[in-house]
Amino acid sequence: MKILPNITPPHQWKLPVTIVLAIFLGLYFYSVYLSNFASYLSDKPETCINCHIMVPQYATWNHSSHRGKASCNDCHVPHNNIFEKYYFKAKDGARHATMFTLRREPQVIHIKEAGIQVVQENCIRCHSQLILASQQQINKKEFHTNRTTRLCWDCHRETPHGTVNSLSIVPNALAPLPKSPVPKWLKDLTEE
């Protein structure tokens, strides 16, 4: 008794099945190419502007004090271990890709619950020495150490993105353009 039945199509179906599989495989690799998939494995901030809706966040970060010290992933991705980091990036990236592909992106961007926890933990991870150094604080030492429900940005609202939350806030934001996915030979062909 065979556990897996023979999955080879009948002889008359081999050519059509091969053609359909080749088309789907080609579309898959073309989608990977167009999405600039390899860039999402890096920590470069320019990756975030592969989607035009993130340009205001990139532009405001680029003019903040965090630019020299922290990239997008330093704040928005967990740093417990490499597996959690890439799992979070994959999960968040799949959600973003689905939203942008289906044109469901909001005009006003709000961080999701999972992202709130990650950013809060990363604020504390990077600024723990400053938080605990009482001589560098305006308020009493207990002000930062006895936090219960407040988030860092409840007080530090404009760090590092300012008050930006939509495309309309910074309509002329400058950001590097993503590399065009159109091959050179096709550009040359269409420009003639």
KEVO-914364 format. One record per residue (C-alpha): x, y, z; residue number from 1; residue in three letters. Coordinates in pm, 1 decimal. Each point is the difference from the previous one (the first is absolute). Layout:
BEGIN
<site u="X" v="Y" w="Z" k="NUM" r="Ala"/>
...
END
This chain:
BEGIN
<site u="0.0" v="0.0" w="0.0" k="1" r="Met"/>
<site u="138.3" v="338.4" w="-103.0" k="2" r="Lys"/>
<site u="-19.9" v="284.0" w="249.3" k="3" r="Ile"/>
<site u="31.8" v="270.8" w="-267.2" k="4" r="Leu"/>
<site u="-181.1" v="-57.0" w="-327.4" k="5" r="Pro"/>
<site u="187.1" v="54.9" w="-323.2" k="6" r="Asn"/>
<site u="-12.4" v="376.8" w="-62.6" k="7" r="Ile"/>
<site u="120.7" v="-16.6" w="-358.2" k="8" r="Thr"/>
<site u="-275.0" v="131.1" w="-231.3" k="9" r="Pro"/>
<site u="-126.5" v="-210.6" w="-287.3" k="10" r="Pro"/>
<site u="209.3" v="22.7" w="-317.8" k="11" r="His"/>
<site u="-238.4" v="240.7" w="-178.2" k="12" r="Gln"/>
<site u="16.7" v="241.4" w="298.2" k="13" r="Trp"/>
<site u="379.9" v="13.4" w="40.3" k="14" r="Lys"/>
<site u="58.0" v="292.2" w="-237.8" k="15" r="Leu"/>
<site u="-286.6" v="222.8" w="129.4" k="16" r="Pro"/>
<site u="92.7" v="-73.7" w="365.0" k="17" r="Val"/>
<site u="365.6" v="80.6" w="-71.4" k="18" r="Thr"/>
<site u="-96.4" v="327.5" w="-168.8" k="19" r="Ile"/>
<site u="-231.4" v="104.3" w="286.2" k="20" r="Val"/>
<site u="264.2" v="-87.4" w="261.5" k="21" r="Leu"/>
<site u="263.4" v="193.8" w="-194.9" k="22" r="Ala"/>
<site u="-230.0" v="304.1" w="-16.6" k="23" r="Ile"/>
<site u="-67.4" v="-8.7" w="374.9" k="24" r="Phe"/>
<site u="367.8" v="-53.5" w="79.2" k="25" r="Leu"/>
<site u="92.6" v="289.1" w="-230.5" k="26" r="Gly"/>
<site u="-260.0" v="225.6" w="162.8" k="27" r="Leu"/>
<site u="128.3" v="-96.8" w="344.4" k="28" r="Tyr"/>
<site u="360.9" v="90.2" w="-84.2" k="29" r="Phe"/>
<site u="-112.3" v="318.2" w="-175.1" k="30" r="Tyr"/>
<site u="-194.2" v="101.0" w="313.6" k="31" r="Ser"/>
<site u="305.3" v="-69.1" w="216.6" k="32" r="Val"/>
<site u="208.5" v="214.5" w="-234.2" k="33" r="Tyr"/>
<site u="-252.4" v="286.8" w="-15.3" k="34" r="Leu"/>
<site u="-46.7" v="4.6" w="377.0" k="35" r="Ser"/>
<site u="375.6" v="42.5" w="51.7" k="36" r="Asn"/>
<site u="-25.2" v="-295.4" w="237.9" k="37" r="Phe"/>
<site u="371.3" v="-24.8" w="82.1" k="38" r="Ala"/>
<site u="-1.4" v="353.4" w="143.1" k="39" r="Ser"/>
<site u="-235.1" v="-112.1" w="278.5" k="40" r="Tyr"/>
<site u="269.5" v="-226.7" w="140.1" k="41" r="Leu"/>
<site u="220.8" v="301.5" w="72.8" k="42" r="Ser"/>
<site u="-24.7" v="272.2" w="263.3" k="43" r="Asp"/>
<site u="26.8" v="290.4" w="-245.7" k="44" r="Lys"/>
<site u="-256.8" v="275.0" w="69.3" k="45" r="Pro"/>
<site u="-49.7" v="51.5" w="-374.9" k="46" r="Glu"/>
<site u="-176.7" v="-336.8" w="-6.2" k="47" r="Thr"/>
<site u="-293.1" v="154.6" w="185.5" k="48" r="Cys"/>
<site u="-66.6" v="239.9" w="-286.2" k="49" r="Ile"/>
<site u="-49.8" v="-279.0" w="-251.4" k="50" r="Asn"/>
<site u="-361.1" v="88.9" w="82.0" k="51" r="Cys"/>
<site u="-74.4" v="366.8" w="-73.4" k="52" r="His"/>
<site u="-222.9" v="36.8" w="303.9" k="53" r="Ile"/>
<site u="302.5" v="-26.4" w="233.1" k="54" r="Met"/>
<site u="181.2" v="302.0" w="-150.7" k="55" r="Val"/>
<site u="-115.0" v="242.8" w="274.4" k="56" r="Pro"/>
<site u="126.3" v="-235.1" w="271.2" k="57" r="Gln"/>
<site u="331.9" v="-38.6" w="-181.3" k="58" r="Tyr"/>
<site u="35.2" v="376.3" w="-56.1" k="59" r="Ala"/>
<site u="-76.9" v="91.3" w="361.2" k="60" r="Thr"/>
<site u="234.2" v="-271.4" w="133.8" k="61" r="Trp"/>
<site u="268.4" v="122.5" w="-243.4" k="62" r="Asn"/>
<site u="-15.5" v="346.2" w="159.4" k="63" r="His"/>
<site u="-4.9" v="-126.1" w="358.7" k="64" r="Ser"/>
<site u="272.5" v="-59.5" w="255.2" k="65" r="Ser"/>
<site u="-59.0" v="-375.7" w="-34.9" k="66" r="His"/>
<site u="126.5" v="-7.5" w="-359.2" k="67" r="Arg"/>
<site u="364.3" v="-24.8" w="103.4" k="68" r="Gly"/>
<site u="-60.6" v="-271.2" w="259.4" k="69" r="Lys"/>
<site u="-303.2" v="-210.6" w="-93.3" k="70" r="Ala"/>
<site u="-158.0" v="-136.3" w="-314.9" k="71" r="Ser"/>
<site u="-366.6" v="-94.9" w="-36.0" k="72" r="Cys"/>
<site u="68.9" v="-357.4" w="109.8" k="73" r="Asn"/>
<site u="186.5" v="113.3" w="310.2" k="74" r="Asp"/>
<site u="-329.9" v="135.9" w="133.3" k="75" r="Cys"/>
<site u="-270.9" v="-199.3" w="-175.5" k="76" r="His"/>
<site u="134.2" v="-358.5" w="12.8" k="77" r="Val"/>
<site u="66.0" v="-217.0" w="308.5" k="78" r="Pro"/>
<site u="362.4" v="-60.7" w="94.2" k="79" r="His"/>
<site u="-39.3" v="-298.4" w="234.7" k="80" r="Asn"/>
<site u="146.3" v="-242.6" w="-254.2" k="81" r="Asn"/>
<site u="44.5" v="-32.9" w="-374.4" k="82" r="Ile"/>
<site u="-294.1" v="-240.4" w="-40.8" k="83" r="Phe"/>
<site u="-247.6" v="234.3" w="166.9" k="84" r="Glu"/>
<site u="137.9" v="292.6" w="-199.2" k="85" r="Lys"/>
<site u="-52.7" v="-165.1" w="-338.7" k="86" r="Tyr"/>
<site u="-330.9" v="-158.3" w="103.1" k="87" r="Tyr"/>
<site u="-131.7" v="344.5" w="97.4" k="88" r="Phe"/>
<site u="134.7" v="154.6" w="-321.8" k="89" r="Lys"/>
<site u="-161.6" v="-276.3" w="-208.9" k="90" r="Ala"/>
<site u="-334.6" v="23.9" w="180.1" k="91" r="Lys"/>
<site u="-9.4" v="379.2" w="-16.3" k="92" r="Asp"/>
<site u="126.7" v="2.7" w="-358.3" k="93" r="Gly"/>
<site u="-265.9" v="-247.8" w="-112.1" k="94" r="Ala"/>
<site u="-268.8" v="218.2" w="156.7" k="95" r="Arg"/>
<site u="141.4" v="313.0" w="-167.1" k="96" r="His"/>
<site u="37.1" v="-170.9" w="-337.4" k="97" r="Ala"/>
<site u="-357.5" v="-126.0" w="15.7" k="98" r="Thr"/>
<site u="-136.3" v="342.5" w="94.0" k="99" r="Met"/>
<site u="193.8" v="182.2" w="-272.5" k="100" r="Phe"/>
<site u="-76.6" v="-260.5" w="-266.3" k="101" r="Thr"/>
<site u="-372.0" v="15.7" w="74.9" k="102" r="Leu"/>
<site u="13.2" v="382.0" w="30.0" k="103" r="Arg"/>
<site u="-121.9" v="-12.5" w="362.3" k="104" r="Arg"/>
<site u="270.3" v="225.1" w="148.2" k="105" r="Glu"/>
<site u="-131.4" v="270.6" w="231.8" k="106" r="Pro"/>
<site u="66.8" v="366.8" w="-63.8" k="107" r="Gln"/>
<site u="86.9" v="42.3" w="367.4" k="108" r="Val"/>
<site u="248.0" v="-254.6" w="129.6" k="109" r="Ile"/>
<site u="-33.4" v="-127.3" w="356.2" k="110" r="His"/>
<site u="231.9" v="-253.0" w="160.2" k="111" r="Ile"/>
<site u="-160.7" v="-336.4" w="83.3" k="112" r="Lys"/>
<site u="-0.4" v="-156.1" w="348.9" k="113" r="Glu"/>
<site u="289.4" v="-238.4" w="-74.1" k="114" r="Ala"/>
<site u="204.8" v="291.1" w="-132.8" k="115" r="Gly"/>
<site u="-74.7" v="213.2" w="306.5" k="116" r="Ile"/>
<site u="153.5" v="-262.6" w="227.9" k="117" r="Gln"/>
<site u="306.0" v="-39.5" w="-222.3" k="118" r="Val"/>
<site u="67.3" v="373.9" w="-25.2" k="119" r="Val"/>
<site u="-46.6" v="45.4" w="375.3" k="120" r="Gln"/>
<site u="246.7" v="-280.5" w="76.0" k="121" r="Glu"/>
<site u="250.3" v="145.6" w="-246.5" k="122" r="Asn"/>
<site u="-28.8" v="349.8" w="149.4" k="123" r="Cys"/>
<site u="86.5" v="-146.0" w="339.3" k="124" r="Ile"/>
<site u="274.2" v="-223.5" w="-144.5" k="125" r="Arg"/>
<site u="180.0" v="293.0" w="-163.8" k="126" r="Cys"/>
<site u="-64.9" v="264.6" w="263.6" k="127" r="His"/>
<site u="26.9" v="-204.4" w="321.4" k="128" r="Ser"/>
<site u="313.9" v="184.9" w="116.4" k="129" r="Gln"/>
<site u="-165.2" v="337.3" w="-53.8" k="130" r="Leu"/>
<site u="-320.4" v="-111.2" w="170.0" k="131" r="Ile"/>
<site u="185.2" v="-121.7" w="308.7" k="132" r="Leu"/>
<site u="250.5" v="287.6" w="27.8" k="133" r="Ala"/>
<site u="-173.1" v="230.3" w="249.6" k="134" r="Ser"/>
<site u="249.7" v="281.2" w="-49.2" k="135" r="Gln"/>
<site u="-103.8" v="27.8" w="-368.7" k="136" r="Gln"/>
<site u="-373.0" v="14.7" w="68.2" k="137" r="Gln"/>
<site u="-207.3" v="311.1" w="40.3" k="138" r="Ile"/>
<site u="-246.6" v="-181.6" w="224.2" k="139" r="Asn"/>
<site u="64.2" v="-234.6" w="288.7" k="140" r="Lys"/>
<site u="164.1" v="-334.5" w="-70.3" k="141" r="Lys"/>
<site u="-326.8" v="-178.1" w="81.4" k="142" r="Glu"/>
<site u="-170.2" v="179.7" w="-288.9" k="143" r="Phe"/>
<site u="142.4" v="-247.7" w="-252.9" k="144" r="His"/>
<site u="57.7" v="-305.5" w="215.7" k="145" r="Thr"/>
<site u="-353.0" v="-20.9" w="145.1" k="146" r="Asn"/>
<site u="-184.2" v="7.5" w="-332.8" k="147" r="Arg"/>
<site u="-307.2" v="-218.6" w="-10.6" k="148" r="Thr"/>
<site u="-221.2" v="59.5" w="-301.0" k="149" r="Thr"/>
<site u="161.5" v="298.1" w="-169.0" k="150" r="Arg"/>
<site u="198.1" v="-44.3" w="-317.4" k="151" r="Leu"/>
<site u="317.5" v="193.0" w="-73.4" k="152" r="Cys"/>
<site u="-172.0" v="199.8" w="-274.2" k="153" r="Trp"/>
<site u="-278.3" v="109.5" w="231.7" k="154" r="Asp"/>
<site u="250.1" v="267.5" w="105.9" k="155" r="Cys"/>
<site u="247.1" v="-12.0" w="-289.4" k="156" r="His"/>
<site u="-268.7" v="41.7" w="-269.9" k="157" r="Arg"/>
<site u="215.9" v="138.1" w="-275.6" k="158" r="Glu"/>
<site u="285.9" v="-250.1" w="22.6" k="159" r="Thr"/>
<site u="112.9" v="-89.5" w="-267.8" k="160" r="Pro"/>
<site u="-281.8" v="57.8" w="-251.9" k="161" r="His"/>
<site u="-135.4" v="331.5" w="120.9" k="162" r="Gly"/>
<site u="-376.3" v="32.7" w="-32.4" k="163" r="Thr"/>
<site u="-12.4" v="-171.2" w="-339.8" k="164" r="Val"/>
<site u="-272.2" v="-257.7" w="-48.0" k="165" r="Asn"/>
<site u="-115.4" v="40.5" w="-359.2" k="166" r="Ser"/>
<site u="116.7" v="91.1" w="-349.8" k="167" r="Leu"/>
<site u="-171.2" v="339.2" w="26.0" k="168" r="Ser"/>
<site u="222.0" v="116.1" w="289.3" k="169" r="Ile"/>
<site u="319.0" v="4.2" w="-209.7" k="170" r="Val"/>
<site u="-118.5" v="9.6" w="-363.0" k="171" r="Pro"/>
<site u="340.1" v="99.2" w="-138.6" k="172" r="Asn"/>
<site u="211.1" v="-236.9" w="209.0" k="173" r="Ala"/>
<site u="323.2" v="-92.7" w="-170.5" k="174" r="Leu"/>
<site u="105.5" v="-361.5" w="1.6" k="175" r="Ala"/>
<site u="220.4" v="-205.2" w="-229.9" k="176" r="Pro"/>
<site u="-194.7" v="-158.8" w="-281.9" k="177" r="Leu"/>
<site u="0.8" v="-379.4" w="-5.8" k="178" r="Pro"/>
<site u="187.6" v="-151.7" w="-292.4" k="179" r="Lys"/>
<site u="-227.9" v="-59.9" w="-295.8" k="180" r="Ser"/>
<site u="-87.7" v="-367.8" w="-51.9" k="181" r="Pro"/>
<site u="-28.0" v="49.8" w="-377.3" k="182" r="Val"/>
<site u="294.2" v="-169.6" w="-177.0" k="183" r="Pro"/>
<site u="229.9" v="226.9" w="-203.8" k="184" r="Lys"/>
<site u="-71.2" v="-182.3" w="-326.3" k="185" r="Trp"/>
<site u="-373.3" v="66.7" w="45.2" k="186" r="Leu"/>
<site u="58.6" v="367.5" w="79.4" k="187" r="Lys"/>
<site u="217.0" v="31.6" w="-313.1" k="188" r="Asp"/>
<site u="-268.4" v="-173.0" w="-205.4" k="189" r="Leu"/>
<site u="-279.9" v="229.8" w="118.8" k="190" r="Thr"/>
<site u="197.7" v="325.5" w="-26.0" k="191" r="Glu"/>
<site u="72.1" v="-35.0" w="-371.4" k="192" r="Glu"/>
END
